[in-house]
Amino acid sequence: MKKILIVEDVEMNIDLLEQLLEDDYDIVKAMDGKQGVIMAELEQPDLILMDMSLPVMDGWEATRRIKGNPALQHIVVVALTAHAMKGDEQKAREAGCDDFLTKPLDEDLLFERLEHYLGE
């Protein structure tokens, strides 16, 4: 079973993602960017759903650290964020995100992207 790391600080968003994904994926979670980097190292997920507005370390910096680590840079990072202003997607991609989804979440688009990256 493919593993997804959810890096999100809002419990309601975590619960929604878990309900959508737990039947098909092994789910691990982190509540802030620093913990997200640590969990990426420990768990070696196949894909990370990364919120960008996080406490301790934001998602931009967490993604830069993950993609800057040769042992982790292969992991697909999908920004999942309320940042939907012009330039936000470009900023996320420059930080190292492989893809960009906005909140509120389009569930069909999420599953389409997971299929694309994880082949499930």
Biopython code that builds the backbone (N, CA, C, O; Angstrom):
import numpy as np
from Bio.PDB.StructureBuilder import StructureBuilder

atoms = [
    (1, "MET", "N", (0.847, -1.178, 0.000)),
    (1, "MET", "CA", (0.000, 0.000, 0.000)),
    (1, "MET", "C", (0.894, 1.243, 0.000)),
    (1, "MET", "O", (1.837, 1.334, 0.786)),
    (2, "LYS", "N", (0.596, 2.189, -0.875)),
    (2, "LYS", "CA", (1.365, 3.439, -0.951)),
    (2, "LYS", "C", (1.108, 4.274, 0.294)),
    (2, "LYS", "O", (0.028, 4.228, 0.883)),
    (3, "LYS", "N", (2.133, 5.045, 0.685)),
    (3, "LYS", "CA", (2.059, 5.841, 1.904)),
    (3, "LYS", "C", (1.996, 7.323, 1.562)),
    (3, "LYS", "O", (2.771, 7.817, 0.744)),
    (4, "ILE", "N", (1.057, 8.030, 2.204)),
    (4, "ILE", "CA", (0.912, 9.472, 2.043)),
    (4, "ILE", "C", (1.128, 10.142, 3.394)),
    (4, "ILE", "O", (0.536, 9.748, 4.399)),
    (5, "LEU", "N", (1.984, 11.161, 3.401)),
    (5, "LEU", "CA", (2.186, 12.004, 4.572)),
    (5, "LEU", "C", (1.337, 13.260, 4.401)),
    (5, "LEU", "O", (1.487, 13.992, 3.422)),
    (6, "ILE", "N", (0.449, 13.504, 5.354)),
    (6, "ILE", "CA", (-0.366, 14.718, 5.370)),
    (6, "ILE", "C", (0.294, 15.689, 6.345)),
    (6, "ILE", "O", (0.412, 15.395, 7.534)),
    (7, "VAL", "N", (0.724, 16.846, 5.843)),
    (7, "VAL", "CA", (1.311, 17.879, 6.695)),
    (7, "VAL", "C", (0.297, 19.019, 6.735)),
    (7, "VAL", "O", (0.184, 19.803, 5.793)),
    (8, "GLU", "N", (-0.434, 19.095, 7.840)),
    (8, "GLU", "CA", (-1.580, 20.002, 7.963)),
    (8, "GLU", "C", (-1.797, 20.298, 9.435)),
    (8, "GLU", "O", (-1.679, 19.406, 10.275)),
    (9, "ASP", "N", (-2.116, 21.553, 9.753)),
    (9, "ASP", "CA", (-2.289, 21.937, 11.154)),
    (9, "ASP", "C", (-3.745, 22.098, 11.575)),
    (9, "ASP", "O", (-4.014, 22.349, 12.750)),
    (10, "VAL", "N", (-4.689, 21.963, 10.651)),
    (10, "VAL", "CA", (-6.111, 22.102, 10.982)),
    (10, "VAL", "C", (-6.721, 20.708, 11.071)),
    (10, "VAL", "O", (-6.799, 19.983, 10.080)),
    (11, "GLU", "N", (-7.152, 20.348, 12.278)),
    (11, "GLU", "CA", (-7.658, 18.997, 12.539)),
    (11, "GLU", "C", (-8.805, 18.609, 11.604)),
    (11, "GLU", "O", (-8.868, 17.468, 11.146)),
    (12, "MET", "N", (-9.702, 19.539, 11.319)),
    (12, "MET", "CA", (-10.833, 19.252, 10.437)),
    (12, "MET", "C", (-10.343, 18.858, 9.034)),
    (12, "MET", "O", (-10.906, 17.957, 8.414)),
    (13, "ASN", "N", (-9.302, 19.527, 8.539)),
    (13, "ASN", "CA", (-8.751, 19.192, 7.225)),
    (13, "ASN", "C", (-8.067, 17.832, 7.242)),
    (13, "ASN", "O", (-8.160, 17.068, 6.282)),
    (14, "ILE", "N", (-7.384, 17.540, 8.331)),
    (14, "ILE", "CA", (-6.740, 16.222, 8.476)),
    (14, "ILE", "C", (-7.806, 15.130, 8.467)),
    (14, "ILE", "O", (-7.660, 14.119, 7.780)),
    (15, "ASP", "N", (-8.871, 15.336, 9.226)),
    (15, "ASP", "CA", (-9.944, 14.343, 9.307)),
    (15, "ASP", "C", (-10.557, 14.088, 7.934)),
    (15, "ASP", "O", (-10.803, 12.940, 7.565)),
    (16, "LEU", "N", (-10.803, 15.154, 7.179)),
    (16, "LEU", "CA", (-11.375, 15.014, 5.841)),
    (16, "LEU", "C", (-10.450, 14.198, 4.949)),
    (16, "LEU", "O", (-10.889, 13.258, 4.286)),
    (17, "LEU", "N", (-9.178, 14.555, 4.932)),
    (17, "LEU", "CA", (-8.222, 13.837, 4.092)),
    (17, "LEU", "C", (-8.096, 12.375, 4.508)),
    (17, "LEU", "O", (-8.027, 11.487, 3.658)),
    (18, "GLU", "N", (-8.066, 12.129, 5.799)),
    (18, "GLU", "CA", (-7.997, 10.740, 6.282)),
    (18, "GLU", "C", (-9.203, 9.939, 5.818)),
    (18, "GLU", "O", (-9.058, 8.808, 5.354)),
    (19, "GLN", "N", (-10.403, 10.523, 5.941)),
    (19, "GLN", "CA", (-11.612, 9.816, 5.530)),
    (19, "GLN", "C", (-11.583, 9.509, 4.035)),
    (19, "GLN", "O", (-12.034, 8.446, 3.609)),
    (20, "LEU", "N", (-11.059, 10.428, 3.246)),
    (20, "LEU", "CA", (-10.995, 10.223, 1.801)),
    (20, "LEU", "C", (-9.960, 9.173, 1.399)),
    (20, "LEU", "O", (-10.159, 8.438, 0.432)),
    (21, "LEU", "N", (-8.868, 9.104, 2.137)),
    (21, "LEU", "CA", (-7.707, 8.348, 1.672)),
    (21, "LEU", "C", (-7.401, 7.057, 2.420)),
    (21, "LEU", "O", (-6.702, 6.198, 1.883)),
    (22, "GLU", "N", (-7.907, 6.894, 3.652)),
    (22, "GLU", "CA", (-7.445, 5.797, 4.497)),
    (22, "GLU", "C", (-7.764, 4.403, 3.965)),
    (22, "GLU", "O", (-7.086, 3.446, 4.341)),
    (23, "ASP", "N", (-8.759, 4.255, 3.114)),
    (23, "ASP", "CA", (-9.076, 2.928, 2.582)),
    (23, "ASP", "C", (-8.067, 2.471, 1.527)),
    (23, "ASP", "O", (-7.868, 1.273, 1.322)),
    (24, "ASP", "N", (-7.434, 3.441, 0.859)),
    (24, "ASP", "CA", (-6.551, 3.105, -0.258)),
    (24, "ASP", "C", (-5.076, 3.357, 0.001)),
    (24, "ASP", "O", (-4.219, 2.888, -0.748)),
    (25, "TYR", "N", (-4.777, 4.102, 1.069)),
    (25, "TYR", "CA", (-3.394, 4.493, 1.334)),
    (25, "TYR", "C", (-3.071, 4.361, 2.815)),
    (25, "TYR", "O", (-3.949, 4.451, 3.673)),
    (26, "ASP", "N", (-1.804, 4.148, 3.088)),
    (26, "ASP", "CA", (-1.294, 4.189, 4.456)),
    (26, "ASP", "C", (-1.055, 5.666, 4.761)),
    (26, "ASP", "O", (-0.301, 6.325, 4.045)),
    (27, "ILE", "N", (-1.680, 6.192, 5.804)),
    (27, "ILE", "CA", (-1.634, 7.616, 6.112)),
    (27, "ILE", "C", (-0.770, 7.865, 7.345)),
    (27, "ILE", "O", (-0.928, 7.207, 8.374)),
    (28, "VAL", "N", (0.143, 8.824, 7.225)),
    (28, "VAL", "CA", (0.901, 9.335, 8.367)),
    (28, "VAL", "C", (0.701, 10.847, 8.382)),
    (28, "VAL", "O", (0.415, 11.449, 7.346)),
    (29, "LYS", "N", (0.852, 11.465, 9.567)),
    (29, "LYS", "CA", (0.508, 12.873, 9.711)),
    (29, "LYS", "C", (1.585, 13.653, 10.439)),
    (29, "LYS", "O", (2.343, 13.117, 11.248)),
    (30, "ALA", "N", (1.624, 14.940, 10.124)),
    (30, "ALA", "CA", (2.450, 15.894, 10.855)),
    (30, "ALA", "C", (1.649, 17.181, 10.977)),
    (30, "ALA", "O", (0.913, 17.556, 10.064)),
    (31, "MET", "N", (1.801, 17.859, 12.122)),
    (31, "MET", "CA", (0.998, 19.055, 12.398)),
    (31, "MET", "C", (1.729, 20.367, 12.113)),
    (31, "MET", "O", (1.123, 21.435, 12.198)),
    (32, "ASP", "N", (3.008, 20.309, 11.781)),
    (32, "ASP", "CA", (3.736, 21.522, 11.420)),
    (32, "ASP", "C", (4.852, 21.150, 10.443)),
    (32, "ASP", "O", (5.146, 19.971, 10.244)),
    (33, "GLY", "N", (5.464, 22.159, 9.841)),
    (33, "GLY", "CA", (6.463, 21.896, 8.820)),
    (33, "GLY", "C", (7.700, 21.185, 9.327)),
    (33, "GLY", "O", (8.238, 20.314, 8.644)),
    (34, "LYS", "N", (8.157, 21.543, 10.511)),
    (34, "LYS", "CA", (9.345, 20.884, 11.069)),
    (34, "LYS", "C", (9.070, 19.407, 11.290)),
    (34, "LYS", "O", (9.889, 18.556, 10.941)),
    (35, "GLN", "N", (7.910, 19.102, 11.873)),
    (35, "GLN", "CA", (7.531, 17.702, 12.083)),
    (35, "GLN", "C", (7.346, 17.005, 10.730)),
    (35, "GLN", "O", (7.633, 15.815, 10.602)),
    (36, "GLY", "N", (6.872, 17.737, 9.732)),
    (36, "GLY", "CA", (6.708, 17.167, 8.390)),
    (36, "GLY", "C", (8.026, 16.696, 7.804)),
    (36, "GLY", "O", (8.096, 15.623, 7.204)),
    (37, "VAL", "N", (9.074, 17.497, 7.974)),
    (37, "VAL", "CA", (10.402, 17.111, 7.482)),
    (37, "VAL", "C", (10.886, 15.864, 8.221)),
    (37, "VAL", "O", (11.407, 14.935, 7.605)),
    (38, "ILE", "N", (10.712, 15.848, 9.536)),
    (38, "ILE", "CA", (11.130, 14.694, 10.338)),
    (38, "ILE", "C", (10.356, 13.439, 9.920)),
    (38, "ILE", "O", (10.942, 12.368, 9.761)),
    (39, "MET", "N", (9.043, 13.575, 9.743)),
    (39, "MET", "CA", (8.222, 12.424, 9.350)),
    (39, "MET", "C", (8.582, 11.943, 7.941)),
    (39, "MET", "O", (8.539, 10.744, 7.668)),
    (40, "ALA", "N", (8.930, 12.859, 7.058)),
    (40, "ALA", "CA", (9.362, 12.451, 5.719)),
    (40, "ALA", "C", (10.617, 11.594, 5.815)),
    (40, "ALA", "O", (10.747, 10.593, 5.110)),
    (41, "GLU", "N", (11.540, 11.990, 6.689)),
    (41, "GLU", "CA", (12.773, 11.216, 6.872)),
    (41, "GLU", "C", (12.489, 9.849, 7.478)),
    (41, "GLU", "O", (13.030, 8.840, 7.025)),
    (42, "LEU", "N", (11.641, 9.814, 8.502)),
    (42, "LEU", "CA", (11.353, 8.565, 9.212)),
    (42, "LEU", "C", (10.476, 7.611, 8.413)),
    (42, "LEU", "O", (10.717, 6.404, 8.401)),
    (43, "GLU", "N", (9.461, 8.148, 7.746)),
    (43, "GLU", "CA", (8.440, 7.309, 7.119)),
    (43, "GLU", "C", (8.672, 7.050, 5.629)),
    (43, "GLU", "O", (8.127, 6.094, 5.077)),
    (44, "GLN", "N", (9.476, 7.894, 4.972)),
    (44, "GLN", "CA", (9.735, 7.747, 3.540)),
    (44, "GLN", "C", (8.427, 7.543, 2.744)),
    (44, "GLN", "O", (8.266, 6.525, 2.071)),
    (45, "PRO", "N", (7.507, 8.503, 2.823)),
    (45, "PRO", "CA", (6.235, 8.333, 2.117)),
    (45, "PRO", "C", (6.423, 8.395, 0.598)),
    (45, "PRO", "O", (7.450, 8.861, 0.103)),
    (46, "ASP", "N", (5.426, 7.923, -0.116)),
    (46, "ASP", "CA", (5.441, 8.000, -1.577)),
    (46, "ASP", "C", (5.022, 9.388, -2.057)),
    (46, "ASP", "O", (5.414, 9.830, -3.137)),
    (47, "LEU", "N", (4.225, 10.063, -1.242)),
    (47, "LEU", "CA", (3.704, 11.378, -1.611)),
    (47, "LEU", "C", (3.410, 12.165, -0.341)),
    (47, "LEU", "O", (3.023, 11.595, 0.679)),
    (48, "ILE", "N", (3.600, 13.490, -0.414)),
    (48, "ILE", "CA", (3.296, 14.379, 0.702)),
    (48, "ILE", "C", (2.261, 15.392, 0.256)),
    (48, "ILE", "O", (2.434, 16.050, -0.770)),
    (49, "LEU", "N", (1.174, 15.525, 1.029)),
    (49, "LEU", "CA", (0.215, 16.607, 0.846)),
    (49, "LEU", "C", (0.625, 17.687, 1.839)),
    (49, "LEU", "O", (0.482, 17.509, 3.048)),
    (50, "MET", "N", (1.132, 18.804, 1.332)),
    (50, "MET", "CA", (1.770, 19.832, 2.154)),
    (50, "MET", "C", (0.945, 21.114, 2.183)),
    (50, "MET", "O", (0.795, 21.801, 1.172)),
    (51, "ASP", "N", (0.411, 21.422, 3.372)),
    (51, "ASP", "CA", (-0.177, 22.743, 3.574)),
    (51, "ASP", "C", (0.979, 23.734, 3.564)),
    (51, "ASP", "O", (2.093, 23.382, 3.952)),
    (52, "MET", "N", (0.736, 24.958, 3.131)),
    (52, "MET", "CA", (1.817, 25.936, 3.073)),
    (52, "MET", "C", (1.828, 26.855, 4.293)),
    (52, "MET", "O", (2.887, 27.351, 4.677)),
    (53, "SER", "N", (0.678, 27.087, 4.901)),
    (53, "SER", "CA", (0.598, 27.935, 6.102)),
    (53, "SER", "C", (0.610, 27.047, 7.338)),
    (53, "SER", "O", (-0.429, 26.565, 7.789)),
    (54, "LEU", "N", (1.789, 26.846, 7.867)),
    (54, "LEU", "CA", (1.974, 25.936, 8.996)),
    (54, "LEU", "C", (2.731, 26.633, 10.116)),
    (54, "LEU", "O", (3.515, 27.547, 9.864)),
    (55, "PRO", "N", (2.497, 26.201, 11.367)),
    (55, "PRO", "CA", (3.293, 26.740, 12.472)),
    (55, "PRO", "C", (4.697, 26.128, 12.485)),
    (55, "PRO", "O", (4.968, 25.155, 11.782)),
    (56, "VAL", "N", (5.568, 26.703, 13.281)),
    (56, "VAL", "CA", (6.945, 26.284, 13.525)),
    (56, "VAL", "C", (7.820, 26.490, 12.276)),
    (56, "VAL", "O", (8.791, 27.246, 12.311)),
    (57, "MET", "N", (7.470, 25.815, 11.181)),
    (57, "MET", "CA", (8.155, 25.983, 9.899)),
    (57, "MET", "C", (7.074, 25.908, 8.821)),
    (57, "MET", "O", (6.300, 24.951, 8.789)),
    (58, "ASP", "N", (7.013, 26.906, 7.942)),
    (58, "ASP", "CA", (5.953, 26.896, 6.933)),
    (58, "ASP", "C", (6.210, 25.830, 5.863)),
    (58, "ASP", "O", (7.300, 25.266, 5.772)),
    (59, "GLY", "N", (5.192, 25.575, 5.071)),
    (59, "GLY", "CA", (5.274, 24.542, 4.050)),
    (59, "GLY", "C", (6.272, 24.845, 2.951)),
    (59, "GLY", "O", (6.827, 23.931, 2.341)),
    (60, "TRP", "N", (6.505, 26.131, 2.694)),
    (60, "TRP", "CA", (7.489, 26.514, 1.678)),
    (60, "TRP", "C", (8.880, 26.021, 2.102)),
    (60, "TRP", "O", (9.589, 25.386, 1.322)),
    (61, "GLU", "N", (9.258, 26.326, 3.360)),
    (61, "GLU", "CA", (10.573, 25.941, 3.859)),
    (61, "GLU", "C", (10.665, 24.427, 4.050)),
    (61, "GLU", "O", (11.696, 23.829, 3.739)),
    (62, "ALA", "N", (9.611, 23.807, 4.553)),
    (62, "ALA", "CA", (9.617, 22.349, 4.729)),
    (62, "ALA", "C", (9.841, 21.657, 3.384)),
    (62, "ALA", "O", (10.605, 20.696, 3.295)),
    (63, "THR", "N", (9.175, 22.148, 2.344)),
    (63, "THR", "CA", (9.345, 21.556, 1.010)),
    (63, "THR", "C", (10.774, 21.758, 0.513)),
    (63, "THR", "O", (11.370, 20.836, -0.044)),
    (64, "ARG", "N", (11.326, 22.949, 0.706)),
    (64, "ARG", "CA", (12.712, 23.198, 0.287)),
    (64, "ARG", "C", (13.669, 22.223, 0.982)),
    (64, "ARG", "O", (14.600, 21.711, 0.360)),
    (65, "ARG", "N", (13.437, 21.974, 2.261)),
    (65, "ARG", "CA", (14.323, 21.052, 3.003)),
    (65, "ARG", "C", (14.172, 19.610, 2.519)),
    (65, "ARG", "O", (15.157, 18.885, 2.384)),
    (66, "ILE", "N", (12.946, 19.208, 2.264)),
    (66, "ILE", "CA", (12.709, 17.848, 1.763)),
    (66, "ILE", "C", (13.350, 17.675, 0.391)),
    (66, "ILE", "O", (14.064, 16.700, 0.153)),
    (67, "LYS", "N", (13.097, 18.615, -0.502)),
    (67, "LYS", "CA", (13.634, 18.499, -1.861)),
    (67, "LYS", "C", (15.149, 18.726, -1.904)),
    (67, "LYS", "O", (15.812, 18.320, -2.858)),
    (68, "GLY", "N", (15.697, 19.375, -0.869)),
    (68, "GLY", "CA", (17.131, 19.588, -0.798)),
    (68, "GLY", "C", (17.894, 18.417, -0.197)),
    (68, "GLY", "O", (19.125, 18.409, -0.196)),
    (69, "ASN", "N", (17.169, 17.432, 0.313)),
    (69, "ASN", "CA", (17.784, 16.255, 0.916)),
    (69, "ASN", "C", (17.828, 15.135, -0.129)),
    (69, "ASN", "O", (16.775, 14.666, -0.561)),
    (70, "PRO", "N", (19.014, 14.700, -0.541)),
    (70, "PRO", "CA", (19.102, 13.659, -1.573)),
    (70, "PRO", "C", (18.324, 12.382, -1.238)),
    (70, "PRO", "O", (17.873, 11.678, -2.142)),
    (71, "ALA", "N", (18.165, 12.084, 0.044)),
    (71, "ALA", "CA", (17.434, 10.873, 0.442)),
    (71, "ALA", "C", (15.923, 11.051, 0.333)),
    (71, "ALA", "O", (15.179, 10.070, 0.368)),
    (72, "LEU", "N", (15.463, 12.297, 0.200)),
    (72, "LEU", "CA", (14.025, 12.574, 0.172)),
    (72, "LEU", "C", (13.548, 13.234, -1.118)),
    (72, "LEU", "O", (12.344, 13.271, -1.374)),
    (73, "GLN", "N", (14.444, 13.746, -1.921)),
    (73, "GLN", "CA", (14.048, 14.580, -3.053)),
    (73, "GLN", "C", (13.177, 13.868, -4.084)),
    (73, "GLN", "O", (12.515, 14.523, -4.889)),
    (74, "HIS", "N", (13.169, 12.539, -4.069)),
    (74, "HIS", "CA", (12.319, 11.786, -5.003)),
    (74, "HIS", "C", (10.843, 11.789, -4.596)),
    (74, "HIS", "O", (9.978, 11.464, -5.410)),
    (75, "ILE", "N", (10.548, 12.152, -3.346)),
    (75, "ILE", "CA", (9.172, 12.115, -2.852)),
    (75, "ILE", "C", (8.354, 13.210, -3.523)),
    (75, "ILE", "O", (8.773, 14.366, -3.572)),
    (76, "VAL", "N", (7.195, 12.843, -4.035)),
    (76, "VAL", "CA", (6.296, 13.809, -4.664)),
    (76, "VAL", "C", (5.682, 14.678, -3.572)),
    (76, "VAL", "O", (5.123, 14.163, -2.604)),
    (77, "VAL", "N", (5.787, 16.002, -3.730)),
    (77, "VAL", "CA", (5.176, 16.947, -2.799)),
    (77, "VAL", "C", (4.098, 17.723, -3.541)),
    (77, "VAL", "O", (4.366, 18.397, -4.536)),
    (78, "VAL", "N", (2.871, 17.611, -3.035)),
    (78, "VAL", "CA", (1.737, 18.340, -3.606)),
    (78, "VAL", "C", (1.315, 19.406, -2.604)),
    (78, "VAL", "O", (0.907, 19.094, -1.485)),
    (79, "ALA", "N", (1.417, 20.670, -3.015)),
    (79, "ALA", "CA", (0.929, 21.758, -2.171)),
    (79, "ALA", "C", (-0.589, 21.653, -2.098)),
    (79, "ALA", "O", (-1.264, 21.493, -3.115)),
    (80, "LEU", "N", (-1.104, 21.744, -0.900)),
    (80, "LEU", "CA", (-2.551, 21.723, -0.680)),
    (80, "LEU", "C", (-2.837, 22.926, 0.208)),
    (80, "LEU", "O", (-2.659, 22.865, 1.425)),
    (81, "THR", "N", (-3.281, 24.020, -0.404)),
    (81, "THR", "CA", (-3.248, 25.289, 0.301)),
    (81, "THR", "C", (-4.397, 26.218, -0.043)),
    (81, "THR", "O", (-4.995, 26.128, -1.115)),
    (82, "ALA", "N", (-4.690, 27.107, 0.881)),
    (82, "ALA", "CA", (-5.666, 28.161, 0.634)),
    (82, "ALA", "C", (-5.022, 29.331, -0.109)),
    (82, "ALA", "O", (-5.722, 30.246, -0.542)),
    (83, "HIS", "N", (-3.701, 29.311, -0.262)),
    (83, "HIS", "CA", (-3.006, 30.354, -1.025)),
    (83, "HIS", "C", (-3.345, 30.177, -2.502)),
    (83, "HIS", "O", (-2.772, 29.326, -3.183)),
    (84, "ALA", "N", (-4.268, 30.978, -2.982)),
    (84, "ALA", "CA", (-4.723, 30.818, -4.367)),
    (84, "ALA", "C", (-4.588, 32.118, -5.153)),
    (84, "ALA", "O", (-5.256, 32.314, -6.169)),
    (85, "MET", "N", (-3.732, 32.988, -4.679)),
    (85, "MET", "CA", (-3.513, 34.256, -5.374)),
    (85, "MET", "C", (-2.562, 34.045, -6.551)),
    (85, "MET", "O", (-1.835, 33.054, -6.621)),
    (86, "LYS", "N", (-2.591, 34.986, -7.448)),
    (86, "LYS", "CA", (-1.683, 34.938, -8.597)),
    (86, "LYS", "C", (-0.251, 34.846, -8.082)),
    (86, "LYS", "O", (0.148, 35.624, -7.215)),
    (87, "GLY", "N", (0.505, 33.925, -8.594)),
    (87, "GLY", "CA", (1.894, 33.756, -8.200)),
    (87, "GLY", "C", (2.121, 32.697, -7.137)),
    (87, "GLY", "O", (3.251, 32.244, -6.957)),
    (88, "ASP", "N", (1.061, 32.287, -6.419)),
    (88, "ASP", "CA", (1.243, 31.296, -5.358)),
    (88, "ASP", "C", (1.662, 29.936, -5.901)),
    (88, "ASP", "O", (2.502, 29.261, -5.306)),
    (89, "GLU", "N", (1.082, 29.531, -7.028)),
    (89, "GLU", "CA", (1.479, 28.237, -7.597)),
    (89, "GLU", "C", (2.946, 28.287, -8.024)),
    (89, "GLU", "O", (3.698, 27.341, -7.786)),
    (90, "GLN", "N", (3.349, 29.383, -8.650)),
    (90, "GLN", "CA", (4.744, 29.532, -9.065)),
    (90, "GLN", "C", (5.674, 29.479, -7.853)),
    (90, "GLN", "O", (6.724, 28.837, -7.895)),
    (91, "LYS", "N", (5.281, 30.154, -6.782)),
    (91, "LYS", "CA", (6.082, 30.157, -5.548)),
    (91, "LYS", "C", (6.208, 28.743, -4.986)),
    (91, "LYS", "O", (7.282, 28.339, -4.541)),
    (92, "ALA", "N", (5.100, 27.992, -5.010)),
    (92, "ALA", "CA", (5.127, 26.615, -4.506)),
    (92, "ALA", "C", (6.042, 25.744, -5.365)),
    (92, "ALA", "O", (6.807, 24.936, -4.838)),
    (93, "ARG", "N", (5.967, 25.907, -6.668)),
    (93, "ARG", "CA", (6.819, 25.110, -7.551)),
    (93, "ARG", "C", (8.293, 25.483, -7.380)),
    (93, "ARG", "O", (9.168, 24.619, -7.446)),
    (94, "GLU", "N", (8.563, 26.767, -7.161)),
    (94, "GLU", "CA", (9.946, 27.198, -6.929)),
    (94, "GLU", "C", (10.491, 26.623, -5.618)),
    (94, "GLU", "O", (11.691, 26.376, -5.502)),
    (95, "ALA", "N", (9.617, 26.410, -4.637)),
    (95, "ALA", "CA", (10.031, 25.794, -3.369)),
    (95, "ALA", "C", (10.293, 24.305, -3.539)),
    (95, "ALA", "O", (10.938, 23.686, -2.694)),
    (96, "GLY", "N", (9.791, 23.723, -4.635)),
    (96, "GLY", "CA", (10.025, 22.310, -4.906)),
    (96, "GLY", "C", (8.779, 21.463, -5.036)),
    (96, "GLY", "O", (8.877, 20.260, -5.277)),
    (97, "CYS", "N", (7.609, 22.060, -4.882)),
    (97, "CYS", "CA", (6.370, 21.280, -5.005)),
    (97, "CYS", "C", (6.220, 20.759, -6.425)),
    (97, "CYS", "O", (6.487, 21.469, -7.394)),
    (98, "ASP", "N", (5.791, 19.515, -6.532)),
    (98, "ASP", "CA", (5.576, 18.885, -7.832)),
    (98, "ASP", "C", (4.220, 19.241, -8.411)),
    (98, "ASP", "O", (4.014, 19.170, -9.623)),
    (99, "ASP", "N", (3.290, 19.626, -7.533)),
    (99, "ASP", "CA", (1.942, 19.963, -7.987)),
    (99, "ASP", "C", (1.320, 20.913, -6.983)),
    (99, "ASP", "O", (1.886, 21.169, -5.920)),
    (100, "PHE", "N", (0.147, 21.436, -7.329)),
    (100, "PHE", "CA", (-0.478, 22.503, -6.553)),
    (100, "PHE", "C", (-1.990, 22.331, -6.591)),
    (100, "PHE", "O", (-2.595, 22.374, -7.662)),
    (101, "LEU", "N", (-2.599, 22.138, -5.428)),
    (101, "LEU", "CA", (-4.053, 22.055, -5.299)),
    (101, "LEU", "C", (-4.494, 23.104, -4.283)),
    (101, "LEU", "O", (-3.795, 23.370, -3.306)),
    (102, "THR", "N", (-5.662, 23.696, -4.527)),
    (102, "THR", "CA", (-6.146, 24.730, -3.618)),
    (102, "THR", "C", (-7.291, 24.214, -2.758)),
    (102, "THR", "O", (-7.988, 23.259, -3.102)),
    (103, "LYS", "N", (-7.453, 24.891, -1.625)),
    (103, "LYS", "CA", (-8.586, 24.652, -0.733)),
    (103, "LYS", "C", (-9.628, 25.714, -1.041)),
    (103, "LYS", "O", (-9.254, 26.837, -1.378)),
    (104, "PRO", "N", (-10.916, 25.412, -0.941)),
    (104, "PRO", "CA", (-11.448, 24.097, -0.560)),
    (104, "PRO", "C", (-11.082, 23.030, -1.599)),
    (104, "PRO", "O", (-10.987, 23.292, -2.798)),
    (105, "LEU", "N", (-10.890, 21.856, -1.095)),
    (105, "LEU", "CA", (-10.381, 20.741, -1.878)),
    (105, "LEU", "C", (-11.392, 20.242, -2.900)),
    (105, "LEU", "O", (-12.559, 20.017, -2.581)),
    (106, "ASP", "N", (-10.924, 20.075, -4.130)),
    (106, "ASP", "CA", (-11.698, 19.420, -5.177)),
    (106, "ASP", "C", (-11.314, 17.937, -5.108)),
    (106, "ASP", "O", (-10.236, 17.543, -5.554)),
    (107, "GLU", "N", (-12.211, 17.124, -4.543)),
    (107, "GLU", "CA", (-11.893, 15.715, -4.306)),
    (107, "GLU", "C", (-11.571, 14.963, -5.591)),
    (107, "GLU", "O", (-10.658, 14.138, -5.611)),
    (108, "ASP", "N", (-12.306, 15.235, -6.659)),
    (108, "ASP", "CA", (-12.034, 14.557, -7.927)),
    (108, "ASP", "C", (-10.636, 14.884, -8.438)),
    (108, "ASP", "O", (-9.919, 14.007, -8.921)),
    (109, "LEU", "N", (-10.261, 16.141, -8.330)),
    (109, "LEU", "CA", (-8.927, 16.554, -8.768)),
    (109, "LEU", "C", (-7.841, 15.919, -7.896)),
    (109, "LEU", "O", (-6.792, 15.520, -8.402)),
    (110, "LEU", "N", (-8.090, 15.825, -6.600)),
    (110, "LEU", "CA", (-7.136, 15.163, -5.706)),
    (110, "LEU", "C", (-6.912, 13.719, -6.147)),
    (110, "LEU", "O", (-5.770, 13.283, -6.289)),
    (111, "PHE", "N", (-7.990, 12.982, -6.362)),
    (111, "PHE", "CA", (-7.847, 11.575, -6.757)),
    (111, "PHE", "C", (-7.193, 11.438, -8.125)),
    (111, "PHE", "O", (-6.454, 10.484, -8.369)),
    (112, "GLU", "N", (-7.463, 12.390, -9.023)),
    (112, "GLU", "CA", (-6.824, 12.386, -10.334)),
    (112, "GLU", "C", (-5.309, 12.542, -10.184)),
    (112, "GLU", "O", (-4.537, 11.844, -10.843)),
    (113, "ARG", "N", (-4.896, 13.456, -9.319)),
    (113, "ARG", "CA", (-3.463, 13.686, -9.104)),
    (113, "ARG", "C", (-2.816, 12.483, -8.423)),
    (113, "ARG", "O", (-1.706, 12.096, -8.788)),
    (114, "LEU", "N", (-3.487, 11.890, -7.448)),
    (114, "LEU", "CA", (-2.938, 10.707, -6.780)),
    (114, "LEU", "C", (-2.767, 9.572, -7.775)),
    (114, "LEU", "O", (-1.762, 8.863, -7.749)),
    (115, "GLU", "N", (-3.742, 9.401, -8.647)),
    (115, "GLU", "CA", (-3.644, 8.384, -9.703)),
    (115, "GLU", "C", (-2.429, 8.659, -10.587)),
    (115, "GLU", "O", (-1.680, 7.746, -10.934)),
    (116, "HIS", "N", (-2.248, 9.908, -10.941)),
    (116, "HIS", "CA", (-1.132, 10.294, -11.803)),
    (116, "HIS", "C", (0.212, 9.981, -11.153)),
    (116, "HIS", "O", (1.089, 9.396, -11.789)),
    (117, "TYR", "N", (0.378, 10.368, -9.885)),
    (117, "TYR", "CA", (1.663, 10.211, -9.226)),
    (117, "TYR", "C", (1.891, 8.836, -8.621)),
    (117, "TYR", "O", (3.025, 8.362, -8.563)),
    (118, "LEU", "N", (0.829, 8.196, -8.172)),
    (118, "LEU", "CA", (0.981, 6.926, -7.455)),
    (118, "LEU", "C", (0.467, 5.724, -8.240)),
    (118, "LEU", "O", (0.721, 4.580, -7.865)),
    (119, "GLY", "N", (-0.249, 5.981, -9.316)),
    (119, "GLY", "CA", (-0.713, 4.899, -10.166)),
    (119, "GLY", "C", (-1.720, 3.991, -9.509)),
    (119, "GLY", "O", (-1.747, 2.790, -9.777)),
    (120, "GLU", "N", (-2.557, 4.554, -8.643)),
    (120, "GLU", "CA", (-3.552, 3.739, -7.939)),
    (120, "GLU", "C", (-4.926, 4.274, -8.193)),
    (120, "GLU", "O", (-5.905, 3.725, -7.687)),
]
sb = StructureBuilder()
sb.init_structure("model")
sb.init_model(0)
sb.init_chain("A")
sb.init_seg("    ")
for serial, (resi, resn, name, xyz) in enumerate(atoms, 1):
    if name == "N":
        sb.init_residue(resn, " ", resi, " ")
    sb.init_atom(name, np.array(xyz, "f"), 0.0, 1.0, " ", f" {name:<3s}", serial, name[0])
structure = sb.get_structure()
